[in-house]
């Protein structure tokens, strides 16, 4: 689709490797995609990761060590009119055409309000959002979101995100009950605060949750029978040479937000790379 592209933010070498696997997975199934990786310094970008990107873009303003704290700059650095921002720890295992058609027809800015577990079931009671109502916050997810560069609503959102992201610790302490303040930056919470304060939930939520959503492995973890730090310690992952991924016995045919860096083994990385090259020869 004309002037539509993906932005991925990557500060570290691990994130740049993740972003590259994301780009391979996306292009294998959506060969006309435009993908830009956003980084703090062009000089440290590894040449081995350049292949799938049409742009490598340096942050125009200052850089924060927490990668996602730099996302307030997205609207100022994107070369695209229509944008989907994805966190680096993601694979796209599906065709995105219908998603783009829906977003372009219905939104200037859009966030998922429901995500799925690895069994493809909606996560209806997410413990991460348990205290949102108590603090008068709407809840949105932010590992994948859409914005239109020339839309006033999107510009207003990123303008507000600038001070909210820079001063997130003070913001959390000001608006949240003391025992609800997270220990570090929470991208879902910060996006939810901005959406709430702008009073735009009805504009930015999908008309139907399934139209814009993703598989969230952090959300999946909360439904395990025991508490474990990483979902990869508990569930089996089965990659294949055709770029497919199974978690336990469930084939993942969606946008997969895996989060844990150890998920992206050398086998999974090279299988996404090889499948991309096979599909685009």
DAQUISUL-V67798 format. One record per residue. N is the residue number from 1. RES is the residue in one letter. PHI is phi as a letter, one per 40 degrees, with the letter a starting at -180 (none if undefined). Layout:
n res phi
N RES PHI
N RES PHI
This chain:
n res phi
1 X none
2 X c
3 X f
4 X b
5 X a
6 X b
7 X b
8 X b
9 X c
10 X a
11 X c
12 X b
13 X c
14 X c
15 X c
16 X c
17 X c
18 X c
19 X c
20 X c
21 X c
22 X d
23 X c
24 X d
25 X c
26 X c
27 X c
28 X c
29 X b
30 X b
31 X c
32 X c
33 X c
34 X b
35 X b
36 X b
37 X b
38 X b
39 X b
40 X c
41 X a
42 X c
43 X c
44 X b
45 X c
46 X c
47 X c
48 X c
49 X b
50 X c
51 X d
52 X c
53 X b
54 X c
55 X a
56 X b
57 X b
58 X c
59 X d
60 X c
61 X b
62 X c
63 X b
64 X b
65 X c
66 X c
67 X d
68 X c
69 X c
70 X c
71 X c
72 X c
73 X c
74 X d
75 X c
76 X c
77 X b
78 X c
79 X c
80 X b
81 X c
82 X b
83 X b
84 X b
85 X c
86 X b
87 X c
88 X c
89 X c
90 X a
91 X b
92 X b
93 X b
94 X a
95 X c
96 X b
97 X d
98 X c
99 X c
100 X c
101 X d
102 X c
103 X c
104 X c
105 X c
106 X b
107 X a
108 X c
109 X a
110 X a
111 X b
112 X c
113 X b
114 X a
115 X b
116 X b
117 X c
118 X c
119 X c
120 X g
121 X b
122 X d
123 X c
124 X c
125 X b
126 X c
127 X d
128 X c
129 X b
130 X d
131 X c
132 X c
133 X c
134 X c
135 X b
136 X f
137 X b
138 X c
139 X b
140 X b
141 X b
142 X b
143 X c
144 X a
145 X a
146 X b
147 X a
148 X b
149 X c
150 X c
151 X c
152 X c
153 X c
154 X c
155 X c
156 X c
157 X c
158 X c
159 X c
160 X c
161 X c
162 X d
163 X c
164 X c
165 X c
166 X c
167 X b
168 X c
169 X c
170 X c
171 X c
172 X d
173 X c
174 X c
175 X b
176 X b
177 X d
178 X d
179 X c
180 X b
181 X c
182 X c
183 X c
184 X a
185 X c
186 X b
187 X c
188 X c
189 X c
190 X c
191 X c
192 X c
193 X c
194 X c
195 X c
196 X c
197 X c
198 X c
199 X f
200 X b
201 X d
202 X c
203 X c
204 X b
205 X c
206 X c
207 X c
208 X a
209 X d
210 X c
211 X c
212 X a
213 X a
214 X a
215 X c
216 X b
217 X c
218 X c
219 X c
220 X c
221 X c
222 X c
223 X b
224 X c
225 X c
226 X a
227 X c
228 X b
229 X c
230 X b
231 X c
232 X c
233 X c
234 X b
235 X b
236 X c
237 X b
238 X b
239 X c
240 X a
241 X c
242 X c
243 X g
244 X c
245 X b
246 X b
247 X b
248 X f
249 X b
250 X b
251 X c
252 X c
253 X b
254 X a
255 X c
256 X b
257 X c
258 X c
259 X g
260 X c
261 X c
262 X c
263 X c
264 X c
265 X c
266 X d
267 X c
268 X c
269 X d
270 X c
271 X c
272 X c
273 X c
274 X c
275 X c
276 X d
277 X c
278 X c
279 X c
280 X b
281 X c
